[in-house]
C-alpha cells in the first residue's frame, strides 16, 4: 500500500492561485479601472512624480505575482514527476481558488486595513468596498477548501489511495 500525497498538488495550486489572483487585482483594479495603485493612499498619484512612484510599486507588486506563478508552475511540474501525487481536477481547482482567496484576504487585511496604503475603491463607501474584498476572499477560501475535500473523495473513488506492491 502506498499513501497518496496531495500536498504537492495543493501547494502548486495555492501558489498559482495567489499569483493569478494578484494579476487580476493588479490588471483590473490598478490598470484597467484605475481605482488604486499600491501606495495611492500614502502617495496620491496627483502629480507625475507621484504617479511614477506608484508605478514602480505596482511593478514590484506584479513582480511578486509573477514569482508566485513561476513557483506554482515549478511546483506543479515537480508534482507531475511523482507517482504518489493523485491528479484531481477538484483538488487542483480548489487549490487555485484557495490561493486566490488567501491572496485577497491577506493582501486586503495588510494593505487596506492595517497599513492603509490603498483601498479597493477610495472615496465614499471605501470601507464597504474593502470589506467586500475581504468577504470575497473568505468565500473563496471556503469554496477552495470544499473543492479540495471533493478532490479527496474523487481520488479515493478512482482507487488512488492504495496500490499493490
N, C-alpha and C positions, 0 to 999 in steps of 0.2 A: 504494500500500500504506500503510495506517495501522497503527501499533502500538497494541495494546490496553493500557490502563492499569488493572491490577488493584489498584494501590496504594490508590486511593480506597475501594474496597470492603473491602479488608483492614483499613485503618485505622479505618473505620467499625465493622467487626465487633469489632476489638480493643477500641475504646473502649466499645462496648455490652457486650461480654463482661466487661470489667473492672467496669463499673458493676453489671451484673446479678449477677455473681459476688459482689461486695461486698454487694449486697442480700440474697442467700441467706445469706451469712455473718452479717450483722447481724440479719436477721429470725429465722433458725433458731437460731444459736448464742447470740446475745446476748439475744433477746427470748423466743422460744418455749421453748427448752431451758434458758435462763438459766445456761449453763455459764460464761460470762465476759462482761465488759464491756471497753471499750477499755483502761482502766487498772486492771483489777481485781487485777493482781499488785502494782502500785505503790501503789494506794489501794484496799485490800479494801473492798467495799461492805457493811461490818458495821454502820454507823450511817446514819441518814437523811441526814446531811450528805455522807458518802462516797458513798452511792447517788446523790444529786443530782449530785455531781461527776462520777461515771461516766456518768450520763445525759446530761450536757452533752457529754462527749467522744464518746459513742455518737451523739449528734445531729450533731456535726461530721463523724464518720465517714459517716453517712448523707447529709449534705450533699455530701461528696466523691463518693460513689457516684452520687447523683442528677446531679451535674455531669458525670460521665463518661457517663451515659446521655444526657443532653441534648446533649453534644458529639458523641456517636456518632450520634444521630438527625440532627443538623445535617450531619454529615459524610456520612451516608447520603443525605440529601436532595440535597446538592451532587453526590454521585456520580450520582444519578438524572438530573441535568440534563445530564450529559456523554454524548456519543455514543461516546466511546472507552473506556467502562467496561463490560466484559462482565459480565452478570448470571449468576452461577453459584451455585446452592444450596450446592454443596460448598465453594466459596470462602468464602461468607458464613458458613455454619455452622462451618467450620474456624476462621475468624477469631474468631467468638464463643467457641468452646472455647479457642482460644489466649489470648484476652484474660482469660477466667476463670482459666485455668491460670497465666498471668503474675501475676494478682492474688493467687491462693493462694500461689504460691511467693515472690513478693517480700514480700507482707504477712507471710507466715509467717516468712521469714528475719529481717525487720526487727523486727516486733513480738514474735514468740515467742522467737527465738533471740538476736538481737543486743541489743535493748533489754530484753527480758523483761518488757514491760509487761502482757502477759496470755498465757495459754496456751489451747490449744483446749479442753482439759478438765483443769483443775487438780486436783492431788491425786495419789494413787497412779497411776503409769503416764502421767503428763503428758508425759514425753519421747516415749513411744510415740505418743500422740495427735498431738503436734507433728510428729514425723517422718512419720506417716501423712498429715497435711495437706500437708506438703512433697512427699511422694511423689505424692499425688493431683494436685498442681499440675504436677509434671513429666510425669505421664501425660497430663494434659490438654494440655500444651504439645505433646507428641509427636503426640497424636491430631489436634490442631488443625493442625499443620504438614502432617500426612499428608492431611487433607481439603483443605487449601489446594492441595496438589500435585495431588490428584484434580481439583480445580476447574480447574486449568491445562489438564489433558487434556480436561476437559469442554468448556471454551471453544474449544480447538483443534478438537475433533471437530465442533463446531457451525459451524466456519468463522468464528469470531470473531476469529481472529488476523490477518486480512487483508481488505481490501475494495478495490474498484477505484475510482479517482479519476475 
